[in-house]
Amino acid sequence: MPARAPVTIVDVGYRSTHFWVISAGKARLLFDLGWPGTLGLMRANLVRMGIPLGEIRYGLASHYHIDHAGLAEELKRLGIPLLVLATQRAAIPGMKQFTKPHDHFTDIGLDDNVEITFAGSRALLAAIGLAGQILPTPGHSEDSVSLVLDDGSAFTGDLTLEAMAYGPEAETVAASWRRLREAGATTVYPGHGPVYPLAPRDA
């Protein structure tokens, strides 16, 4: 069996939002998908970072807010299939209500995506050389998901920090972080702000 290519993580983000390219050799996944109307900037950042657009095998949005999935349809039209979990599908049509004409948002089609299950995510990721899984992590939004690699890297989008969760949201957020820890998450790559180590819950 050939050796698995080492995983690299590159931030191609802008406007305070991180868009992570996670690569195993020349097979890449884009986690979070740009602001609407900024395809030129996304492409320029990919070129600057030495990442050919054609090597991105899939796009995955942590959740369907405009700063995390704004370019999903445009990227699809450039040949990057969109991975969608069942918990996310209902959130997609609502994105346009948070945009204005000057945002140049392109509606995301529902019938040409790659719909996968959480249970099936490990096999799909393995097919592009990534050892890991996609998990449901509601808290910031009901459709939020995270990608956790077996090396402990966790891409969490806007999952609310445990210390910042109050009221009815607090238990949902706590359960999402428990799920991440149980999956072996040790380093958090958030949608905004710096990368940070994930302390054990009893630390």
C-alpha positions as CSV (number, residue, x, y, z in Angstrom):
1,M,0.0,0.0,0.0
2,P,1.5,3.4,-1.0
3,A,2.3,5.8,1.8
4,R,-0.4,8.4,2.5
5,A,0.6,11.9,1.5
6,P,1.3,14.3,4.4
7,V,-1.6,16.7,5.1
8,T,-1.0,20.4,4.7
9,I,-3.3,23.2,5.8
10,V,-3.4,26.6,4.0
11,D,-5.5,29.6,4.9
12,V,-6.8,31.4,1.7
13,G,-9.1,33.6,3.7
14,Y,-9.9,37.3,3.6
15,R,-12.3,39.9,5.1
16,S,-11.6,38.4,8.6
17,T,-12.9,34.9,7.6
18,H,-10.7,31.9,7.2
19,F,-11.1,29.6,4.2
20,W,-9.0,26.5,4.8
21,V,-7.5,24.4,2.0
22,I,-6.7,21.0,3.4
23,S,-4.5,18.9,1.1
24,A,-3.1,15.4,0.8
25,G,-0.7,15.8,-2.0
26,K,-2.7,17.2,-5.0
27,A,-6.1,16.2,-3.6
28,R,-7.6,19.1,-1.8
29,L,-10.7,20.1,0.1
30,L,-11.8,23.7,0.6
31,F,-13.5,24.2,4.0
32,D,-15.7,27.3,4.0
33,L,-16.3,28.9,0.7
34,G,-15.8,32.6,0.5
35,W,-17.9,35.8,0.6
36,P,-20.4,36.4,-2.2
37,G,-19.2,38.5,-5.1
38,T,-15.5,37.8,-4.4
39,L,-14.6,35.0,-6.7
40,G,-11.7,37.1,-8.2
41,L,-10.2,37.5,-4.7
42,M,-10.6,33.9,-3.9
43,R,-8.9,32.9,-7.1
44,A,-6.1,35.4,-6.6
45,N,-5.5,34.0,-3.1
46,L,-5.3,30.5,-4.4
47,V,-2.8,31.5,-7.0
48,R,-0.7,33.4,-4.5
49,M,-0.6,30.3,-2.3
50,G,0.3,28.0,-5.1
51,I,-3.0,26.1,-5.1
52,P,-4.4,25.2,-8.5
53,L,-8.2,25.5,-8.5
54,G,-8.5,22.3,-10.5
55,E,-6.9,20.3,-7.6
56,I,-9.7,21.2,-5.2
57,R,-11.8,18.0,-5.2
58,Y,-14.7,19.2,-2.9
59,G,-16.0,22.3,-1.2
60,L,-17.6,22.0,2.3
61,A,-19.3,24.8,4.1
62,S,-19.3,24.8,7.9
63,H,-22.7,26.4,7.8
64,Y,-24.8,28.4,5.3
65,H,-24.1,32.0,6.2
66,I,-22.9,34.4,3.6
67,D,-19.3,34.7,4.9
68,H,-18.9,30.9,4.8
69,A,-20.8,29.7,1.8
70,G,-21.1,32.8,-0.4
71,L,-19.2,31.4,-3.4
72,A,-20.6,27.9,-3.2
73,E,-22.5,28.0,-6.5
74,E,-19.8,29.9,-8.4
75,L,-17.2,27.3,-7.3
76,K,-19.6,24.5,-8.3
77,R,-19.7,26.1,-11.8
78,L,-15.9,26.0,-11.9
79,G,-16.0,22.2,-11.3
80,I,-15.7,22.0,-7.5
81,P,-18.5,19.7,-6.2
82,L,-20.3,20.9,-3.0
83,L,-20.6,18.4,-0.2
84,V,-23.9,18.8,1.7
85,L,-25.0,17.0,4.9
86,A,-28.7,16.3,5.4
87,T,-28.7,18.8,8.4
88,Q,-27.6,21.5,6.0
89,R,-29.9,21.2,3.0
90,A,-32.8,23.2,4.6
91,A,-30.6,26.1,5.4
92,I,-29.3,26.7,1.9
93,P,-32.4,28.5,0.4
94,G,-32.5,31.0,3.3
95,M,-29.1,32.4,2.5
96,K,-30.4,34.9,-0.1
97,Q,-32.5,36.7,2.4
98,F,-29.3,38.0,4.0
99,T,-27.9,39.4,0.8
100,K,-28.5,42.5,-1.2
101,P,-28.1,43.1,-4.9
102,H,-24.7,44.7,-4.5
103,D,-23.5,41.5,-2.9
104,H,-23.7,39.7,-6.2
105,F,-24.8,36.4,-4.5
106,T,-25.5,33.5,-6.8
107,D,-28.2,31.2,-5.5
108,I,-27.0,27.7,-4.6
109,G,-28.8,24.9,-6.5
110,L,-30.1,22.0,-4.4
111,D,-30.2,19.2,-7.0
112,D,-26.6,19.0,-8.2
113,N,-24.7,18.7,-4.8
114,V,-22.9,15.7,-3.4
115,E,-25.2,14.8,-0.5
116,I,-23.4,12.6,2.1
117,T,-24.1,11.3,5.6
118,F,-22.0,11.9,8.6
119,A,-21.4,8.1,8.8
120,G,-20.2,8.1,5.2
121,S,-17.9,11.1,5.5
122,R,-14.9,9.1,6.6
123,A,-14.9,6.9,3.4
124,L,-15.3,10.0,1.2
125,L,-12.5,11.8,2.8
126,A,-10.3,8.7,2.6
127,A,-10.8,8.6,-1.1
128,I,-8.9,11.9,-1.4
129,G,-6.3,10.9,1.1
130,L,-7.6,12.6,4.2
131,A,-8.1,10.5,7.4
132,G,-10.9,12.1,9.3
133,Q,-14.7,12.7,9.6
134,I,-17.4,15.3,9.4
135,L,-19.5,15.8,12.5
136,P,-22.7,17.7,13.4
137,T,-21.8,20.6,15.7
138,P,-24.8,22.8,16.1
139,G,-24.6,25.8,18.4
140,H,-23.9,28.8,16.3
141,S,-26.5,27.5,13.9
142,E,-28.5,24.3,13.5
143,D,-26.7,23.4,10.3
144,S,-23.2,23.8,11.6
145,V,-20.7,21.0,10.9
146,S,-17.0,20.5,11.7
147,L,-14.3,18.6,10.0
148,V,-12.0,16.6,12.3
149,L,-8.8,15.0,11.1
150,D,-7.3,12.0,12.8
151,D,-4.2,14.1,13.6
152,G,-6.4,16.3,15.9
153,S,-7.0,19.2,13.5
154,A,-10.6,20.5,13.9
155,F,-12.2,23.0,11.5
156,T,-15.1,24.4,13.3
157,G,-16.5,27.4,11.4
158,D,-18.3,29.6,13.9
159,L,-19.0,27.1,16.6
160,T,-19.6,29.2,19.7
161,L,-16.9,29.0,22.3
162,E,-18.0,27.1,25.4
163,A,-17.4,30.1,27.7
164,M,-19.6,32.3,25.4
165,A,-22.7,30.1,25.3
166,Y,-25.6,31.0,27.5
167,G,-29.1,30.0,28.1
168,P,-30.7,27.2,26.0
169,E,-27.8,27.3,23.6
170,A,-25.3,26.3,26.3
171,E,-26.0,22.6,26.4
172,T,-26.1,22.3,22.6
173,V,-22.7,24.0,22.3
174,A,-21.3,21.9,25.1
175,A,-22.5,18.7,23.4
176,S,-20.8,19.8,20.1
177,W,-17.5,20.4,21.9
178,R,-17.8,17.0,23.6
179,R,-18.3,15.4,20.3
180,L,-15.2,17.1,18.9
181,R,-13.0,16.0,21.9
182,E,-14.3,12.4,21.7
183,A,-13.2,12.4,18.0
184,G,-9.7,13.4,19.1
185,A,-9.7,17.1,18.3
186,T,-6.7,18.9,19.8
187,T,-6.1,22.0,17.6
188,V,-9.0,24.3,16.5
189,Y,-8.9,26.0,13.1
190,P,-11.9,28.5,13.5
191,G,-13.7,30.5,11.0
192,H,-12.4,33.7,12.6
193,G,-9.5,34.5,14.9
194,P,-6.3,32.5,15.5
195,V,-5.7,28.8,15.6
196,Y,-5.7,27.5,19.2
197,P,-5.1,24.3,21.2
198,L,-8.3,22.6,22.5
199,A,-7.9,22.0,26.2
200,P,-9.4,18.8,27.7
201,R,-12.7,19.6,29.3
202,D,-11.5,18.9,32.8
203,A,-8.4,21.1,32.4
